[in-house]
Amino acid sequence: MTGKAHGASILGLAFGAFLASTALTPVSAQTAAPGPSLSKEAMEASGKIYFQRCAGCHGVLRKGATGKNLEPQNSAKLGQDRLEKIIALGTEGGMVNFDDILTKQEIKDVATYIQLPPQVPPEWGMKDMLASWKNIVPVDKRPTKQMNAYNLKNVFSVTLRDAGEVALIDGDTKQILSRVKTGYAVHISRLSASGRYIYVIGRDGLLSLIDLWMEKPAVVAEMKSGLDARSVDVSKFKGFEDKYAIAGSYWPPQYVIMEGDTLKPLKVVSTRGVTVDGEYHPEPRVASIVASVTKPEWVVNIKETGLIQLVDYSDIKNLKTTTIESAKFLHDGGWDASKRYFLVAANASNKVAVVDTKEGKLAALVDTAKIPHPGRGANFTHPKFGPVWATGHLGADVISLIGTDPEKNKDSAWKVVQELKTHGAGNLFVKTHPKSKNLWADAPQNPEKDVAESVAVYDLNDLTKKPEIINIAKLSGLPESKAIKRAVHPEYDETGTEVWISLWAGKTEPSAIVVMDDATRKVKKVITDPNMITPTGKFNVNNTQHDVY
């Protein structure tokens, strides 16, 4: 249950449709045997909470991934009281506390819910996708040139998680240019190869295409790719720029290939199948997807199977894929500095898988500390070990540096060359920039308030020094409260001189984005707004377009 949000949501409404379609009856009415039970109303409410907060890590079918397996035979062993305590207080392994999010009754009901058989949502295929597809502004009705005066390279696409919106913020003026209605809890924003379009995908599976050239940027197409989703990218190889887009779903476990400029679905591919252990899995979710610039290819990471697919989009009618065996459970990752190697966390195996996209094969499996979670990671040149890529960890208070240059620094390649002590486990993102000499790391999933509200900053000129720990919440000027204002997702501006950090508070509490000066590590600006509701991920247009991290 590492996801965190407050109050009702768009996804809650979507899950109501799940429940209606499965015609569930109260569990207590299904069997006379003794054991936990819920009324139909409590079952529906707990199901919504589970899908909003918990399914991302534990799985729709509760078979586990980043989070533990929560099938009844496992959860029932813990018992009602212990489950309630875990949900309320969180764990040191990266699960946050929910005692300031859910009521005591909700915690009690969710603890009961996860001791009962999982609910299975309906499928979502091509017919459903086509019915959901909206080409709101046809391509021939869109601008032929940029119709605004914004410096688009320094615009940030900011997820307003519980509002179901993306805020487009001018990185130069720090002003909100527009708030765009999108899916609930947008997980990522990705840029077209041209830099014109932003693709945003929410946890409710809604994919929205935002045109930055419009006088006021707005959604020009949308399509519901599934009922639970996390990933999207576009075709970037020369000659195929923005021709296709791809979105991966957590449920149903599949990916869909679309027209890049309209989102019209063209092909659906299921990812159900056998894991690297040789066992069938009914829910192999699509985790991160990245686009190669050296081949007409996407790297598609299938979480539960531990399989990485290189999907060749040069002929989608006769789709060719290369399947690479790695380790479970695949999550997020990023390119090395050369853009040849893709590194992805296999977080349940405490490993990072390295894919050589030039050769189309696995280059290495690197052992790391517990539960690596890199986001896209961070690239810089180590004074001793040469080029490295960094990942933080949900389950350990270190940043792991992995050597990435097998040609000039062969002895350091594909191994952890150094671990940097950080201020606590529960890290989600590390970030640097080619023009910076700092490395920033958050710890929003840590259950301790002071840790979760702070970031650690390392001096890349001297990694023997302890990091500077900065409490972002205290610097923000926001009112004090018992609830945690989680400092999350450091993101550089285009110039590499500013670092933007979200303060993720409750839905009814003021949140903010704190802009830090990278050189002085002092506050430059605190961006607040009554509609700045639970900001989380921030994606700078230039850095996201060109994979700068």
C-alpha positions as CSV (number, residue, x, y, z in Angstrom):
1,M,0.0,0.0,0.0
2,T,2.7,2.5,-1.0
3,G,0.3,4.8,-2.9
4,K,-1.0,7.8,-1.0
5,A,-3.9,10.1,-1.6
6,H,-6.8,11.8,0.2
7,G,-10.5,11.6,-0.2
8,A,-12.7,10.4,-3.0
9,S,-11.4,10.3,-6.6
10,I,-12.2,9.7,-10.2
11,L,-10.8,6.3,-9.9
12,G,-13.2,5.6,-7.1
13,L,-16.1,6.2,-9.6
14,A,-14.4,3.9,-12.1
15,F,-14.1,1.2,-9.5
16,G,-17.8,1.6,-8.8
17,A,-18.3,0.4,-12.3
18,F,-16.1,-2.6,-11.6
19,L,-18.3,-3.6,-8.7
20,A,-21.5,-3.1,-10.6
21,S,-20.3,-5.2,-13.5
22,T,-19.3,-8.1,-11.2
23,A,-22.7,-8.0,-9.3
24,L,-21.0,-8.7,-6.0
25,T,-23.0,-9.7,-3.0
26,P,-22.0,-9.2,0.6
27,V,-19.4,-11.8,1.5
28,S,-21.3,-12.6,4.7
29,A,-24.1,-13.8,2.5
30,Q,-22.0,-16.0,0.3
31,T,-21.0,-18.5,3.0
32,A,-22.1,-19.5,6.4
33,A,-18.6,-20.5,7.5
34,P,-17.1,-18.4,10.3
35,G,-14.5,-15.8,9.4
36,P,-14.2,-12.1,8.3
37,S,-17.1,-10.5,6.5
38,L,-18.2,-7.1,5.2
39,S,-21.5,-5.7,4.2
40,K,-22.0,-4.9,0.6
41,E,-21.6,-1.2,1.2
42,A,-18.4,-1.7,3.2
43,M,-17.1,-4.1,0.6
44,E,-17.6,-1.6,-2.2
45,A,-16.0,1.3,-0.2
46,S,-13.0,-0.9,0.8
47,G,-12.6,-2.1,-2.8
48,K,-12.4,1.5,-4.0
49,I,-9.8,2.3,-1.3
50,Y,-7.8,-0.8,-2.2
51,F,-7.7,0.0,-5.9
52,Q,-6.8,3.7,-5.3
53,R,-4.1,3.2,-2.7
54,C,-2.9,-0.4,-2.7
55,A,-3.3,-2.2,-6.0
56,G,-0.3,-0.4,-7.6
57,C,2.1,-2.2,-5.3
58,H,0.2,-5.4,-4.2
59,G,-1.6,-6.1,-7.5
60,V,-5.2,-6.2,-8.5
61,L,-5.3,-9.9,-7.7
62,R,-3.1,-9.2,-4.6
63,K,-0.3,-11.5,-5.7
64,G,2.3,-8.9,-4.7
65,A,5.1,-7.1,-6.5
66,T,6.7,-4.1,-4.9
67,G,4.4,-4.8,-2.0
68,K,3.8,-8.2,-0.3
69,N,1.4,-10.9,-1.5
70,L,-2.0,-10.1,0.1
71,E,-4.0,-13.2,-0.9
72,P,-6.2,-14.5,1.9
73,Q,-4.0,-17.4,2.9
74,N,-1.2,-14.8,3.7
75,S,-3.1,-11.8,5.0
76,A,-5.4,-13.9,7.3
77,K,-2.3,-15.3,9.1
78,L,-1.5,-11.8,10.3
79,G,-4.9,-11.3,11.8
80,Q,-7.2,-8.3,12.0
81,D,-5.4,-6.4,14.7
82,R,-1.9,-6.6,13.2
83,L,-3.2,-5.7,9.7
84,E,-4.9,-2.6,11.1
85,K,-1.6,-1.6,12.8
86,I,0.4,-2.1,9.6
87,I,-2.1,-0.1,7.5
88,A,-2.2,2.7,10.1
89,L,1.5,3.0,10.9
90,G,3.2,1.9,7.7
91,T,6.4,-0.1,7.5
92,E,10.1,0.5,7.1
93,G,10.0,-1.3,3.8
94,G,8.5,1.7,2.0
95,M,4.8,1.5,2.9
96,V,3.5,4.9,4.2
97,N,1.2,5.3,7.2
98,F,-2.5,5.7,6.4
99,D,-3.6,6.9,9.8
100,D,-3.8,10.5,8.6
101,I,-5.6,9.5,5.4
102,L,-8.2,6.9,6.3
103,T,-10.6,6.9,9.2
104,K,-10.3,4.2,11.8
105,Q,-13.4,2.5,10.4
106,E,-11.9,2.6,6.9
107,I,-8.7,1.0,8.2
108,K,-10.6,-1.7,10.0
109,D,-12.7,-2.5,6.9
110,V,-9.7,-2.5,4.5
111,A,-7.9,-4.9,6.9
112,T,-11.0,-7.2,6.7
113,Y,-11.2,-6.7,2.9
114,I,-7.7,-8.0,2.3
115,Q,-8.5,-11.2,4.2
116,L,-11.3,-12.0,1.7
117,P,-11.0,-13.3,-1.8
118,P,-9.9,-10.7,-4.4
119,Q,-12.4,-9.1,-6.7
120,V,-11.6,-9.5,-10.4
121,P,-12.3,-6.5,-12.6
122,P,-13.7,-6.9,-16.1
123,E,-11.5,-6.9,-19.2
124,W,-10.9,-3.9,-21.4
125,G,-10.3,-4.6,-25.1
126,M,-10.3,-2.9,-28.5
127,K,-14.0,-2.4,-28.6
128,D,-13.9,-0.6,-25.3
129,M,-10.9,1.5,-26.3
130,L,-12.5,2.6,-29.5
131,A,-15.7,3.5,-27.7
132,S,-13.7,5.7,-25.2
133,W,-11.6,7.4,-27.9
134,K,-12.2,11.1,-28.5
135,N,-10.3,13.0,-31.2
136,I,-11.4,16.3,-29.7
137,V,-9.5,18.6,-32.0
138,P,-8.7,16.8,-35.3
139,V,-5.1,17.2,-36.6
140,D,-6.2,19.5,-39.5
141,K,-7.9,21.8,-37.0
142,R,-4.8,22.2,-34.8
143,P,-2.3,25.1,-35.1
144,T,0.4,24.9,-37.7
145,K,2.8,26.9,-35.5
146,Q,3.2,27.8,-31.8
147,M,0.3,30.2,-31.0
148,N,1.6,31.3,-27.6
149,A,4.8,33.1,-26.4
150,Y,5.8,30.5,-23.7
151,N,9.3,29.2,-23.5
152,L,8.0,25.6,-24.0
153,K,11.3,24.0,-23.2
154,N,11.1,25.2,-19.6
155,V,7.4,24.4,-19.0
156,F,6.7,21.8,-16.3
157,S,3.8,19.3,-16.5
158,V,2.8,18.8,-12.8
159,T,0.5,16.1,-11.6
160,L,-2.2,17.3,-9.3
161,R,-3.0,13.8,-8.1
162,D,-6.3,14.0,-6.3
163,A,-7.7,16.8,-8.6
164,G,-7.4,14.6,-11.7
165,E,-5.5,17.4,-13.4
166,V,-2.2,18.4,-14.8
167,A,-0.9,21.9,-14.1
168,L,1.3,23.4,-16.8
169,I,3.7,25.8,-15.0
170,D,6.0,28.3,-16.7
171,G,9.5,27.5,-15.4
172,D,10.7,31.1,-16.2
173,T,7.9,33.0,-14.4
174,K,6.7,30.3,-12.0
175,Q,3.1,31.1,-13.1
176,I,0.5,28.4,-13.7
177,L,-0.3,28.6,-17.4
178,S,-3.3,26.3,-17.3
179,R,-4.8,23.4,-15.4
180,V,-5.8,20.6,-17.7
181,K,-8.4,17.9,-16.8
182,T,-6.8,14.5,-17.2
183,G,-7.1,11.1,-15.6
184,Y,-7.0,10.5,-11.8
185,A,-3.5,10.4,-10.3
186,V,-1.5,10.9,-13.5
187,H,1.5,8.7,-13.1
188,I,3.8,10.2,-15.7
189,S,4.0,12.8,-18.4
190,R,6.0,12.0,-21.5
191,L,6.9,14.3,-24.4
192,S,6.5,13.7,-28.1
193,A,9.7,13.5,-30.1
194,S,9.0,17.0,-31.5
195,G,8.4,18.5,-28.0
196,R,4.9,19.7,-29.1
197,Y,2.7,17.2,-27.4
198,I,2.5,16.0,-23.8
199,Y,1.1,12.5,-23.2
200,V,-0.2,12.0,-19.7
201,I,-1.6,8.8,-18.3
202,G,-3.6,8.4,-15.1
203,R,-4.0,5.4,-12.8
204,D,-7.6,5.1,-14.1
205,G,-6.1,4.3,-17.5
206,L,-7.2,7.5,-19.2
207,L,-4.6,8.7,-21.7
208,S,-4.7,12.4,-22.6
209,L,-2.8,14.2,-25.4
210,I,-2.0,17.9,-24.6
211,D,-1.1,20.3,-27.5
212,L,1.4,22.9,-26.3
213,W,1.2,24.9,-29.5
214,M,-2.4,26.1,-28.7
215,E,-2.9,29.6,-27.4
216,K,-3.9,27.9,-24.1
217,P,-2.6,24.4,-24.1
218,A,-5.4,21.8,-23.9
219,V,-6.3,18.2,-24.4
220,V,-6.8,17.5,-28.1
221,A,-7.4,13.7,-27.9
222,E,-8.0,11.1,-25.2
223,M,-8.5,7.3,-24.9
224,K,-9.0,5.0,-22.0
225,S,-6.3,2.4,-22.4
226,G,-7.3,0.2,-19.5
227,L,-8.8,0.3,-16.0
228,D,-5.5,0.8,-14.2
229,A,-2.3,2.1,-16.0
230,R,1.1,3.6,-15.4
231,S,3.1,4.0,-18.6
232,V,3.2,5.7,-22.0
233,D,5.7,6.7,-24.6
234,V,6.0,7.5,-28.3
235,S,8.0,6.5,-31.3
236,K,11.2,8.5,-31.5
237,F,13.4,6.8,-34.1
238,K,14.2,8.9,-37.2
239,G,11.4,8.6,-39.7
240,F,8.9,7.4,-37.1
241,E,8.9,10.5,-34.9
242,D,5.5,10.7,-33.1
243,K,3.9,8.3,-35.6
244,Y,2.9,5.9,-32.9
245,A,2.3,6.0,-29.1
246,I,2.2,3.0,-26.7
247,A,0.4,2.7,-23.4
248,G,0.8,-0.1,-20.9
249,S,-1.8,-1.2,-18.4
250,Y,-1.8,-2.7,-15.0
251,W,-5.3,-4.0,-15.6
252,P,-6.0,-5.7,-17.9
253,P,-2.3,-6.7,-18.2
254,Q,-1.6,-5.6,-21.8
255,Y,-0.3,-2.7,-23.9
256,V,-1.9,-0.8,-26.8
257,I,-0.3,0.8,-29.8
258,M,-2.0,4.0,-31.1
259,E,-1.7,6.7,-33.7
260,G,0.7,9.2,-32.1
261,D,-1.2,12.3,-33.0
262,T,-4.8,11.1,-32.4
263,L,-4.5,8.2,-29.9
264,K,-6.7,6.1,-32.1
265,P,-6.0,2.5,-30.9
266,L,-4.5,0.2,-33.5
267,K,-3.3,-2.9,-31.8
268,V,-3.7,-4.5,-28.3
269,V,-1.1,-7.0,-27.0
270,S,-1.7,-9.1,-23.9
271,T,1.2,-9.7,-21.5
272,R,-0.3,-12.7,-19.6
273,G,2.1,-15.6,-19.6
274,V,4.8,-17.5,-17.9
275,T,7.4,-15.9,-15.6
276,V,11.2,-16.3,-15.6
277,D,10.6,-19.0,-13.0
278,G,8.4,-21.0,-15.5
279,E,5.1,-20.4,-13.7
280,Y,2.0,-19.0,-15.3
281,H,0.9,-15.6,-13.9
282,P,-2.6,-14.1,-14.6
283,E,-1.6,-10.5,-14.0
284,P,1.8,-9.5,-15.6
285,R,1.4,-5.8,-15.5
286,V,3.2,-3.4,-17.8
287,A,5.5,-1.2,-15.8
288,S,7.9,1.3,-17.4
289,I,8.1,1.8,-21.2
290,V,10.9,3.8,-22.9
291,A,11.5,4.7,-26.5
292,S,14.8,4.1,-28.2
293,V,16.3,6.8,-30.4
294,T,18.7,4.3,-32.1
295,K,16.1,1.8,-33.3
296,P,12.4,1.8,-34.1
297,E,11.8,0.1,-30.8
298,W,10.3,0.4,-27.4
299,V,11.6,-1.3,-24.2
300,V,8.5,-2.7,-22.4
301,N,9.0,-4.0,-18.9
302,I,6.6,-6.7,-17.7
303,K,6.5,-6.5,-14.0
304,E,5.4,-9.9,-12.6
305,T,7.1,-12.1,-15.3
306,G,10.6,-10.5,-15.0
307,L,10.6,-10.4,-18.8
308,I,11.7,-7.3,-20.9
309,Q,10.3,-7.0,-24.4
310,L,11.9,-5.0,-27.2
311,V,9.0,-4.1,-29.4
312,D,9.8,-3.3,-33.0
313,Y,7.2,-0.9,-34.3
314,S,8.5,-0.6,-37.9
315,D,5.7,-3.0,-39.0
316,I,2.9,-3.2,-36.4
317,K,0.8,-5.5,-38.6
318,N,3.6,-8.0,-38.3
319,L,4.8,-7.0,-34.8
320,K,8.2,-8.4,-33.8
321,T,9.3,-8.6,-30.2
322,T,12.5,-9.7,-28.6
323,T,11.9,-11.2,-25.1
324,I,14.7,-10.9,-22.6
325,E,14.8,-12.8,-19.3
326,S,15.8,-10.7,-16.3
327,A,14.3,-10.8,-12.7
328,K,11.1,-10.1,-10.8
329,F,9.4,-7.7,-10.3
330,L,10.3,-5.1,-13.0
331,H,9.4,-1.6,-12.1
332,D,10.9,1.8,-13.3
333,G,14.2,2.8,-14.8
334,G,16.1,5.0,-17.2
335,W,18.8,5.2,-19.9
336,D,22.5,5.5,-19.1
337,A,24.3,8.6,-20.4
338,S,25.1,7.0,-23.8
339,K,21.4,6.0,-24.4
340,R,22.6,2.5,-25.4
341,Y,21.8,0.8,-22.1
342,F,18.5,0.8,-20.2
343,L,18.6,0.1,-16.5
344,V,15.4,-1.1,-14.8
345,A,14.7,-2.0,-11.2
346,A,13.7,-5.6,-10.5
347,N,12.8,-4.5,-7.0
348,A,11.5,-7.7,-5.4
349,S,14.7,-9.4,-6.4
350,N,16.9,-6.5,-5.1
351,K,18.5,-6.2,-8.5
352,V,18.8,-3.8,-11.5
353,A,18.6,-5.3,-14.9
354,V,20.7,-3.8,-17.7
355,V,19.6,-4.1,-21.3
356,D,22.0,-3.6,-24.1
357,T,19.6,-2.2,-26.7
358,K,22.2,-2.2,-29.5
359,E,22.8,-6.0,-29.1
360,G,19.2,-6.7,-28.0
361,K,20.1,-8.7,-25.0
362,L,20.6,-8.6,-21.2
363,A,24.0,-7.1,-20.3
364,A,23.9,-7.7,-16.6
365,L,21.9,-8.3,-13.4
366,V,23.3,-6.0,-10.7
367,D,22.7,-6.8,-7.0
368,T,21.6,-3.8,-5.0
369,A,20.3,-2.9,-1.6
370,K,16.6,-3.7,-0.7
371,I,13.9,-2.7,-3.2
372,P,15.6,-0.3,-5.7
373,H,13.3,2.4,-7.0
374,P,15.2,4.7,-9.4
375,G,12.4,6.7,-11.1
376,R,14.5,7.3,-14.2
377,G,17.7,7.3,-12.2
378,A,20.5,9.8,-12.4
379,N,23.6,9.9,-14.6
380,F,26.9,11.6,-13.7
381,T,30.7,11.0,-14.0
382,H,32.2,9.6,-10.8
383,P,35.8,11.0,-10.1
384,K,37.0,7.4,-9.6
385,F,34.7,5.0,-11.4
386,G,33.7,7.0,-14.5
387,P,30.1,7.2,-15.8
388,V,27.6,5.9,-13.2
389,W,23.8,5.7,-12.9
390,A,22.2,6.1,-9.5
391,T,19.2,4.5,-7.9
392,G,17.6,5.0,-4.5
393,H,15.7,2.3,-2.5
394,L,12.4,1.9,-0.8
395,G,13.8,-0.6,1.7
396,A,17.3,0.8,2.4
397,D,18.8,4.1,3.4
398,V,21.4,4.2,0.6
399,I,21.8,5.5,-2.9
400,S,23.5,2.9,-5.1
401,L,25.9,4.0,-7.9
402,I,26.3,1.5,-10.8
403,G,29.1,1.8,-13.3
404,T,27.9,2.1,-16.9
405,D,30.9,2.3,-19.1
406,P,32.1,-1.3,-20.1
407,E,34.6,0.1,-22.7
408,K,36.7,2.7,-20.8
409,N,35.9,1.6,-17.2
410,K,35.5,-2.1,-17.6
411,D,36.3,-3.0,-14.0
412,S,33.5,-0.8,-12.7
413,A,30.9,-1.7,-15.3
414,W,27.6,-3.3,-14.1
415,K,28.3,-3.4,-10.4
416,V,27.6,-1.2,-7.5
417,V,30.8,0.8,-7.1
418,Q,29.6,3.0,-4.1
419,E,26.7,3.3,-1.7
420,L,25.9,6.8,-0.5
421,K,24.3,6.9,2.9
422,T,21.0,8.9,2.8
423,H,18.6,10.2,5.5
424,G,16.2,7.3,5.4
425,A,14.7,4.5,3.5
426,G,11.6,5.2,1.4
427,N,13.3,7.0,-1.5
428,L,11.3,7.3,-4.7
429,F,13.5,9.6,-6.9
430,V,17.1,10.7,-7.4
431,K,18.0,13.4,-9.8
432,T,20.9,15.4,-11.2
433,H,21.6,17.4,-14.4
434,P,24.6,17.6,-16.8
435,K,25.1,21.2,-15.7
436,S,24.9,20.5,-12.0
437,K,27.3,19.1,-9.5
438,N,24.6,18.0,-7.0
439,L,22.6,14.9,-6.6
440,W,19.1,15.2,-4.9
441,A,17.3,12.4,-3.2
442,D,13.9,12.3,-1.6
443,A,12.4,9.9,1.0
444,P,8.6,10.5,0.8
445,Q,7.7,6.9,1.7
446,N,9.5,7.0,5.0
447,P,7.0,6.8,7.9
448,E,9.0,9.3,10.0
449,K,7.6,12.9,9.4
450,D,11.0,14.7,9.5
451,V,12.5,12.2,7.1
452,A,9.6,12.3,4.6
453,E,9.5,16.1,4.6
454,S,13.3,16.3,3.8
455,V,15.7,15.8,0.9
456,A,19.3,14.8,0.9
457,V,21.8,16.7,-1.4
458,Y,25.2,15.3,-2.3
459,D,28.2,17.2,-3.6
460,L,29.3,15.3,-6.7
461,N,32.7,17.0,-6.4
462,D,33.3,15.3,-3.1
463,L,31.2,12.2,-2.4
464,T,33.1,11.5,0.8
465,K,31.1,14.4,2.4
466,K,27.9,13.7,4.2
467,P,24.9,15.0,2.3
468,E,23.1,18.2,3.4
469,I,19.7,17.3,4.7
470,I,17.1,20.0,3.9
471,N,13.6,20.0,5.5
472,I,11.6,21.3,2.5
473,A,8.3,21.5,4.5
474,K,9.8,23.9,7.1
475,L,11.2,26.1,4.4
476,S,7.9,26.3,2.5
477,G,6.1,28.6,5.0
478,L,3.0,26.3,4.9
479,P,1.1,26.0,8.2
480,E,2.3,23.3,10.6
481,S,0.1,20.2,11.0
482,K,0.3,16.6,12.2
483,A,-0.1,15.3,8.7
484,I,3.1,14.7,6.7
485,K,3.9,17.0,3.8
486,R,5.9,14.6,1.8
487,A,8.8,16.2,-0.2
488,V,8.8,14.2,-3.5
489,H,10.2,14.1,-7.0
490,P,13.1,16.6,-7.4
491,E,13.1,17.8,-11.0
492,Y,15.5,20.2,-12.6
493,D,14.6,23.1,-14.9
494,E,15.9,23.3,-18.4
495,T,19.0,25.2,-17.4
496,G,20.0,22.8,-14.6
497,T,20.1,25.7,-12.1
498,E,16.8,25.1,-10.2
499,V,15.4,22.0,-8.6
500,W,11.6,21.8,-8.2
501,I,10.3,19.7,-5.3
502,S,6.6,18.9,-4.6
503,L,5.2,19.1,-1.0
504,W,2.5,16.5,-1.1
505,A,0.0,17.3,1.6
506,G,-3.6,16.2,2.1
507,K,-6.4,17.0,-0.3
508,T,-7.9,19.5,2.2
509,E,-4.5,20.9,3.2
510,P,-2.3,23.5,1.4
511,S,0.4,21.9,-0.8
512,A,3.2,23.6,-2.7
513,I,6.0,23.3,-5.1
514,V,9.3,24.6,-3.6
515,V,11.9,25.8,-6.1
516,M,15.4,25.5,-4.8
517,D,18.6,27.2,-6.2
518,D,20.8,24.2,-7.1
519,A,24.0,26.1,-6.4
520,T,23.2,27.7,-3.0
521,R,20.5,25.1,-2.0
522,K,18.3,28.0,-0.9
523,V,14.6,28.6,-1.6
524,K,14.0,30.7,-4.7
525,K,10.2,30.5,-4.9
526,V,7.3,28.7,-3.2
527,I,4.5,28.1,-5.7
528,T,1.1,28.0,-4.0
529,D,-2.4,28.1,-5.3
530,P,-5.8,27.1,-3.9
531,N,-6.1,24.7,-6.7
532,M,-2.6,23.2,-6.1
533,I,-4.1,20.0,-4.8
534,T,-1.6,17.2,-3.9
535,P,1.1,17.9,-6.5
536,T,3.4,14.9,-7.1
537,G,5.4,14.3,-10.3
538,K,6.8,17.2,-12.2
539,F,8.1,16.8,-15.7
540,N,10.2,19.5,-17.4
541,V,9.5,19.5,-21.1
542,N,13.1,19.7,-22.3
543,N,14.5,17.2,-19.8
544,T,11.7,14.7,-20.4
545,Q,11.9,15.1,-24.2
546,H,15.6,14.4,-24.3
547,D,15.9,12.0,-21.3
548,V,18.0,14.4,-19.3
549,Y,18.5,13.0,-15.7
